[in-house]
Amino acid sequence: MLSEEIPFLAPDVAAARLRPLGGLAFLDSAMQHETLGRYAFVAASPFAEFRVDADGATLDGQRLAGPPLAALAEILDRYRCETLPGLPPFQGGAAGYIAYDFAHHLERLAQPPDLDPAVPTLGFNLYDTVLSFDLVQRRAFLVGSGHPATGEARAERARARIAAFKAALRTPVAIETPAPPPPAGLDWRSNFFAHDYRAAIERVREYILDGDIFQANIAQTFTARLPEGFDPFALYLRLRQTNAAPFGAYLDYPDRQIASSSPERFVRLSGRKVEARPIKGTAKRSADRQEDDALAAELLASEKDRAENVMIVDLLRNDISRVCEPDSVEVPVLCGLESYAAVHHLTSVVTGRLREGKTACDLIGAAFPGGSITGAPKIRAMDIITEIEKTARGPYCGSIGYLGFDGAMDLNIAIRTVSFSGGTARFSAGGGITVLSDPAAEYEETFTKATRVFAAFDAPAADKAPGAGEAGGSAGEAR
C-alpha cells in the first residue's frame, strides 16, 4: 500500500476532475462535522465490477456461484490488505450501492409488479486507488493498493496509478463548482394522488390496529423526463449546496447515475466496532430562530415521534445482535436532536461488537435494509410497503458507501436520493407511519423532506411542489 499527500483542493472539484477516468464514486460530506462529516472519498477507474441481479452475482459479467454476499466477501478477502495508519479510513475496496430491492436475496418477500429481474440490485466497483480527504485538518491523500497486480508488479502499479490520478487532478474541466443552474420546469409526476396517499396512511393505521405491524414507512415516488443534455453530476453539485449532508454520494455507471444527500448512516464497521444511526422523527425548519427552536423543542417532546424512534431502535438492536457478541449491543444516544438544511430529525445511536469470524457482509445480511425505512416487524412491514406503494424502490431506502479491503465498512441510508436512468429522474420521500399518525400531516411531511431536492432542480417551493394540491397536481396525474 502506497500513499502520497497532495495539496488540498475542494472534494467536488477533485470529483469533477477525476470523473473523466470513468466509474466515479464520490462519497461526500458536504455538511462537515467533527466526526460524522469529517471525511470524503473520490475513486474512479475501477479494476473490477461486481453486480447482483435476480439470478445472483457477477464479477465483470461472469456469473458467480453461491449467495451474493458470500461471493462479495470472498472477493474482498482475495484482495485483503491493511490500511495505512493516520489516514482517512477508506483506502481501497468496493464502493457503490445496495438497492432496497436487494432484500429479495435475503428474505422471502412480496415482489412489486415492476421489479425488473435484469436491473442490478447491488452495484459495487472495486477500486485500487482512492483520493481521501480529512476535511477537518484540510489534508488530501492519494492511496494505491496496486490491486489486482501481484508481487513486485503491485507496487509498480500503485505508483503508476497515483501518478495518473495526480495528472488528472491538475487538469481543470468545464464543470466545476459552483454548479450551473439546471433547467427549470420539469414535469414531476407522483405515483399517488394526494387523497390516495392519505388513504394509504389510513390503511397502514388499520394494519396496526389489527395487530399486523407496529409501524411502516410509506413513500411517494416522483419521476420526471429530463431534457436533452441534462448532466446528473451538475445536479449533484447543486444538491450538495441546497441540502448539505454528512453522508452524501454521487455514483456514475454506464446505464445509471445516483445522487444522494443523505443525513443518515445505516451502519459503520471499524475493526469490530459496529455503529448504526437510525433517524425517526422529523420537523420542518424555520428561517426565524425563535420559531426554529420552538419546532425543535416540539419534535423532542413529540410522543408519536419518540415512540416511532424507539420502535426502530429495538428493531436494529435485534438485527445487529444476530452477528454481534452477546450483551455488547448498546444505545448510547436515544432520540437525540440533529438539524439539517430543511428539517430537524430525531437520531439514535446503536452500537455493538462484531463476533469473531463475522464480516461486513454478514452485518449487511443481518440488518439490511435499515429498519428506519421499513418498519416493524420488518418482513411484514416490507410486504405492506409493496402492497401500498406498488413499485420497486430501487436505490431509494437502500444504502450507498464502501466496504474496504481491510474489512471496514460505512453505508448510508439512501434517502434524499435521486436516480437517473433512461432519460428519467426519480426520487422518493416518505415517513414512518404509526397508529398516532395524521394522514394530512404525513403527506405534507413528504414535501418537507423533498423540498431541497426539488430546489436542486430549481423546482417550486415545497408548498407549491408537484402533488401538493388536493388532487395531486401534475405529480398526481400518473399512477
C-alpha positions in Angstrom: 0.0 0.0 0.0 1.4 3.4 -1.1 0.3 6.9 -0.2 1.1 10.4 -1.1 -0.2 13.6 0.4 -1.2 16.2 -2.2 -2.2 19.8 -1.9 -5.7 20.1 -0.6 -8.5 21.0 -3.0 -12.2 21.0 -2.7 -13.6 17.4 -2.9 -16.2 18.4 -5.5 -13.6 19.9 -7.8 -11.5 16.7 -7.4 -14.5 14.6 -8.3 -15.1 16.7 -11.4 -11.5 16.3 -12.5 -11.4 12.5 -11.9 -14.8 11.9 -13.5 -13.4 11.5 -17.0 -11.5 8.4 -15.8 -14.9 6.6 -15.6 -16.7 4.8 -12.9 -16.7 7.8 -10.5 -17.6 7.1 -6.8 -17.8 10.3 -4.8 -18.6 9.6 -1.1 -19.1 13.1 0.1 -19.5 15.0 3.4 -20.8 18.4 2.2 -22.1 19.1 5.7 -18.8 19.0 7.5 -18.8 17.7 11.1 -16.1 16.8 13.6 -17.0 13.2 13.5 -19.9 12.4 11.1 -18.8 14.6 8.3 -15.1 14.6 8.7 -14.0 12.5 5.6 -14.7 12.5 1.9 -13.5 10.0 -0.8 -13.2 10.1 -4.5 -12.5 6.9 -6.5 -12.5 6.3 -10.3 -11.3 3.9 -12.9 -12.2 0.7 -11.1 -10.4 -2.5 -11.8 -13.4 -4.8 -11.5 -17.3 -4.6 -11.4 -19.4 -6.6 -9.0 -23.1 -6.7 -9.8 -26.2 -8.6 -8.4 -29.4 -9.2 -10.4 -32.3 -11.6 -9.8 -30.1 -14.5 -10.9 -27.2 -13.8 -8.5 -23.8 -12.2 -8.6 -21.4 -11.4 -11.4 -17.8 -10.2 -11.5 -17.0 -8.4 -14.7 -20.0 -10.1 -16.3 -19.1 -13.6 -15.3 -21.7 -15.4 -13.2 -20.5 -16.4 -9.7 -21.8 -19.3 -7.6 -23.4 -19.0 -4.2 -25.2 -16.3 -2.3 -24.3 -12.8 -3.5 -23.0 -11.5 -0.1 -20.8 -14.6 0.3 -19.4 -14.0 -3.2 -18.7 -10.4 -2.3 -17.0 -11.4 1.0 -14.8 -13.8 -0.9 -13.7 -11.2 -3.4 -12.9 -8.7 -0.7 -10.9 -11.3 1.2 -9.0 -12.1 -2.0 -7.6 -8.5 -2.0 -7.3 -8.2 1.8 -4.8 -5.6 2.9 -4.4 -3.4 6.0 -4.9 0.4 5.8 -2.2 2.8 6.5 -2.4 4.4 10.0 -3.2 8.1 10.4 -5.0 8.4 7.1 -8.8 8.6 6.3 -10.3 5.1 6.7 -11.3 4.2 3.1 -8.1 3.4 1.2 -9.4 0.9 -1.4 -12.1 -1.6 -1.7 -15.7 -1.8 -3.0 -17.8 1.3 -3.4 -21.3 1.6 -4.7 -24.9 1.0 -3.8 -27.3 -1.7 -2.5 -30.8 -1.1 -3.7 -33.7 -1.6 -1.3 -34.9 -4.4 -3.6 -31.7 -6.4 -2.8 -33.7 -7.6 0.2 -35.3 -10.2 -2.0 -32.0 -12.0 -1.9 -32.2 -12.1 1.9 -35.8 -12.8 2.7 -38.9 -14.2 1.1 -40.9 -11.1 0.3 -43.8 -9.9 -1.9 -42.5 -8.6 -5.2 -43.6 -5.3 -6.7 -45.1 -5.6 -10.2 -42.4 -3.5 -11.9 -39.4 -5.3 -10.4 -37.1 -5.9 -13.4 -35.0 -9.1 -12.8 -32.3 -7.8 -15.1 -31.7 -4.5 -13.3 -28.9 -4.8 -10.7 -30.0 -4.5 -7.1 -26.4 -4.2 -6.0 -23.6 -2.4 -7.9 -20.1 -2.2 -6.3 -17.0 -1.3 -8.3 -13.6 -2.4 -6.9 -11.1 0.5 -6.6 -7.3 0.2 -6.1 -6.7 3.9 -6.0 -8.6 6.4 -3.7 -8.3 10.1 -3.1 -9.3 10.7 0.5 -9.9 13.9 2.4 -9.7 14.9 6.0 -12.0 17.9 5.9 -11.2 18.9 9.5 -7.4 19.0 9.0 -7.8 20.1 5.3 -5.5 17.4 4.1 -5.7 15.2 1.0 -4.1 11.8 0.3 -3.8 9.6 -2.8 -3.6 5.9 -1.7 -2.9 3.0 -4.0 -3.0 -0.7 -3.2 -1.8 -1.9 -6.6 -4.5 -4.4 -7.0 -5.1 -6.6 -9.0 -1.4 -6.9 -9.7 0.7 -9.2 -7.5 4.3 -9.5 -6.4 6.7 -6.7 -7.5 4.2 -5.6 -10.1 1.8 -4.5 -7.5 4.0 -1.7 -6.1 4.8 -0.6 -9.6 1.1 -0.4 -10.5 0.3 1.6 -7.3 2.9 4.2 -8.2 1.7 4.4 -11.8 -1.9 4.8 -10.8 -1.2 7.5 -8.2 0.8 9.4 -10.9 -2.2 9.1 -13.3 -4.6 10.4 -10.7 -2.3 13.4 -9.9 -2.1 14.2 -13.6 -5.9 14.2 -13.8 -6.2 16.3 -10.8 -4.0 19.0 -12.4 -6.4 19.3 -15.4 -9.4 21.6 -14.9 -12.6 20.6 -16.6 -15.6 22.6 -17.7 -17.9 21.6 -14.9 -16.6 22.6 -11.6 -18.1 24.2 -8.5 -20.3 26.2 -8.5 -22.7 24.1 -10.5 -24.6 25.8 -13.3 -28.4 26.1 -12.6 -30.2 23.1 -14.2 -33.2 23.6 -16.4 -36.4 24.7 -14.6 -39.9 23.5 -15.0 -39.5 19.7 -15.0 -42.9 17.9 -15.2 -42.7 15.9 -11.9 -45.3 13.1 -11.6 -46.1 11.2 -8.4 -47.4 7.7 -8.1 -50.1 9.0 -5.6 -52.9 11.4 -5.8 -53.0 13.5 -2.6 -56.2 11.7 -1.4 -54.8 8.3 -2.3 -51.7 8.9 -0.2 -53.8 9.9 2.8 -55.9 6.8 2.3 -52.7 4.7 2.3 -51.8 6.1 5.7 -55.2 5.2 7.0 -54.7 1.7 5.6 -51.4 1.3 7.5 -53.1 2.5 10.6 -55.7 -0.2 10.1 -53.0 -2.8 9.8 -51.5 -1.5 13.1 -54.8 -1.6 14.9 -55.4 -5.2 13.6 -52.0 -6.2 15.1 -50.1 -6.9 11.8 -47.4 -4.3 12.5 -46.4 -1.5 14.8 -45.1 0.8 12.1 -44.4 1.0 8.3 -42.5 3.5 6.2 -44.6 4.7 3.2 -43.2 6.9 0.4 -44.5 8.6 -2.7 -42.2 8.5 -5.7 -41.6 11.4 -8.1 -40.5 11.0 -11.7 -39.7 13.5 -14.5 -38.4 13.2 -18.0 -35.1 15.1 -18.5 -34.2 17.5 -21.3 -31.6 16.6 -23.8 -28.1 17.1 -22.5 -29.1 17.1 -18.8 -26.0 16.3 -16.6 -26.7 14.4 -13.4 -23.4 15.4 -12.0 -24.2 19.1 -12.3 -27.4 18.3 -10.5 -25.5 16.7 -7.7 -23.1 19.6 -7.3 -26.2 21.8 -6.8 -27.9 19.3 -4.5 -24.9 19.3 -2.1 -25.4 23.0 -1.8 -29.2 23.0 -1.4 -29.2 20.1 1.0 -25.7 19.7 2.5 -25.5 16.3 4.3 -22.8 14.2 6.1 -23.5 11.0 4.1 -23.8 12.3 0.5 -22.7 10.5 -2.6 -22.6 10.5 -6.4 -22.1 7.3 -8.3 -21.6 7.1 -12.0 -22.4 3.9 -14.0 -22.7 3.5 -17.8 -26.5 3.0 -17.6 -27.4 5.0 -14.4 -26.3 7.7 -12.0 -27.2 8.1 -8.4 -27.1 11.4 -6.4 -27.6 11.3 -2.6 -27.7 13.9 0.1 -28.5 11.6 3.0 -28.3 12.7 6.6 -28.5 9.1 7.9 -25.8 6.4 8.5 -27.1 2.9 8.1 -24.2 1.1 9.6 -20.4 1.5 10.1 -17.9 -1.2 10.9 -14.5 -0.2 12.1 -12.4 -3.1 13.4 -15.1 -5.0 15.2 -17.0 -1.9 16.4 -20.5 -1.6 14.9 -22.5 1.7 14.8 -25.9 2.4 13.4 -27.6 5.8 13.5 -31.4 5.4 12.8 -33.4 8.5 12.1 -37.1 8.6 13.1 -38.9 11.8 13.7 -38.9 14.9 11.5 -39.9 18.6 11.8 -39.5 21.3 9.3 -37.1 24.2 9.9 -37.8 27.9 10.0 -35.7 30.9 9.0 -36.9 32.6 12.2 -34.5 31.5 15.0 -37.2 31.5 17.8 -39.7 29.6 15.7 -37.0 27.2 14.6 -36.1 26.5 18.3 -39.7 26.0 19.1 -40.1 23.5 16.3 -37.1 21.6 17.5 -38.4 21.5 21.1 -41.8 20.4 19.8 -40.1 17.5 18.0 -38.2 16.5 21.1 -41.4 16.4 23.1 -43.5 14.6 20.4 -44.9 11.3 21.8 -45.6 10.0 18.3 -42.0 10.7 17.0 -40.3 9.3 20.1 -42.4 6.1 20.0 -41.5 5.7 16.3 -37.8 6.1 17.0 -37.8 3.7 20.0 -39.5 1.0 18.0 -36.9 1.2 15.3 -34.1 1.2 17.8 -35.4 -2.0 19.2 -35.6 -3.5 15.7 -32.0 -2.5 15.0 -30.8 -3.9 18.3 -32.3 -7.2 17.3 -30.8 -7.1 13.8 -27.3 -6.2 14.9 -27.4 -8.8 17.8 -27.6 -11.5 15.2 -23.9 -11.0 14.4 -22.6 -9.2 17.5 -21.2 -10.6 20.7 -23.8 -11.3 23.3 -24.6 -8.3 25.6 -22.4 -6.0 23.5 -25.3 -4.1 21.9 -26.0 -0.7 23.5 -27.9 2.5 22.8 -25.6 5.4 23.9 -27.9 8.0 22.3 -31.7 7.8 22.3 -33.8 10.4 20.3 -31.0 13.0 20.0 -31.8 16.1 18.0 -29.9 16.7 14.7 -30.6 19.7 12.4 -30.2 19.9 8.7 -30.9 22.4 5.9 -34.7 21.8 5.7 -35.5 19.6 8.7 -34.8 18.7 12.3 -34.5 14.9 13.0 -34.5 12.6 16.0 -31.5 10.3 15.7 -30.5 7.5 17.9 -27.2 5.6 18.1 -27.0 1.8 18.4 -23.6 0.1 18.9 -22.2 -3.4 19.2 -19.1 -5.5 18.8 -19.0 -7.9 15.8 -18.4 -11.5 16.7 -15.1 -13.2 15.7 -15.4 -14.8 12.3 -18.1 -12.4 11.1 -17.6 -9.9 8.3 -19.1 -6.7 7.0 -21.1 -8.8 4.5 -22.5 -10.8 7.4 -23.6 -7.5 9.0 -25.3 -6.4 5.9 -27.1 -9.7 5.7 -28.3 -9.4 9.3 -29.5 -5.8 9.1 -30.3 -4.8 5.5 -32.4 -2.9 4.7 -32.3 -0.5 7.6 -35.2 -0.7 9.9 -35.8 3.1 9.9 -37.1 2.9 6.3 -39.0 -0.4 6.6 -41.0 -0.6 9.8 -41.6 -3.2 12.5 -41.9 -6.2 12.3 -39.6 -5.8 9.3 -40.8 -8.5 7.0 -44.5 -7.9 7.4 -43.9 -4.1 7.1 -42.0 -4.6 3.8 -44.8 -6.7 2.3 -47.3 -3.9 3.3 -45.0 -1.3 1.7 -45.0 -3.3 -1.5 -48.8 -3.7 -1.4 -49.3 0.1 -0.9 -46.5 1.7 -3.0 -46.9 -0.8 -5.9 -43.4 0.0 -7.2 -39.8 -1.2 -6.8 -37.9 1.3 -4.7 -34.6 0.9 -6.5 -31.7 2.7 -4.7 -34.1 4.7 -2.6 -34.0 3.4 1.0 -31.1 1.1 0.1 -27.6 2.0 1.0 -24.5 3.8 -0.5 -21.0 3.6 0.7 -17.9 1.5 0.9 -16.5 -1.9 2.0 -12.8 -1.6 2.4 -10.1 -4.2 1.6 -9.3 -4.0 5.4 -12.7 -5.3 6.4 -14.2 -1.9 7.4 -17.5 -0.5 6.1 -19.6 2.6 6.1 -23.0 2.8 4.4 -25.7 5.4 4.4 -29.5 5.1 4.2 -30.2 6.3 0.7 -32.8 8.9 1.4 -32.9 12.4 -0.3 -31.6 10.3 -3.2 -32.2 10.8 -6.9 -31.5 8.1 -9.5 -31.1 8.8 -13.2 -31.7 6.2 -15.9 -33.1 6.2 -19.5 -33.5 10.0 -19.5 -35.7 10.0 -16.4 -35.0 11.3 -12.9 -36.6 9.5 -9.9 -36.7 10.2 -6.2 -39.0 9.4 -3.3 -39.9 10.9 0.1 -41.8 9.2 2.9 -42.2 8.7 6.6 -42.8 6.2 9.3 -46.5 5.6 10.0 -47.7 4.7 13.5 -51.2 4.5 15.0 -50.8 8.1 16.1 -50.1 9.4 12.5 -52.2 12.1 11.0 -52.7 11.4 7.2 -52.6 15.0 6.2 -49.5 15.8 8.3 -47.7 12.7 6.9 -48.5 13.8 3.4 -47.1 17.3 4.0 -44.0 15.8 5.7 -43.1 14.1 2.4 -42.8 17.5 0.8 -40.9 19.0 3.8 -38.3 16.2 3.1 -38.4 16.7 -0.6 -38.2 20.5 -0.7 -34.4 20.8 -1.0 -34.2 18.1 -3.7 -36.8 20.0 -5.7 -34.7 23.1 -5.1 -31.7 21.5 -6.7 -33.8 21.0 -9.8 -34.9 24.6 -9.4 -38.4 23.3 -8.8 -41.1 25.2 -6.9 -41.1 25.6 -3.1 -42.5 22.8 -1.0 -45.9 24.3 -0.5 -46.3 24.6 -4.3 -44.4 21.4 -5.2 -45.9 18.9 -7.6 -48.5 16.9 -6.0 -49.1 19.3 -3.1 -52.7 20.1 -4.1 -55.8 18.1 -3.1 -55.9 16.2 -6.4 -52.1 15.7 -6.5 -51.5 18.4 -9.2 -49.2 17.3 -12.1 -47.4 14.9 -9.9 -50.5 13.1 -9.1 -51.8 12.5 -12.6 -49.7 9.4 -13.2 -50.5 6.5 -11.1 
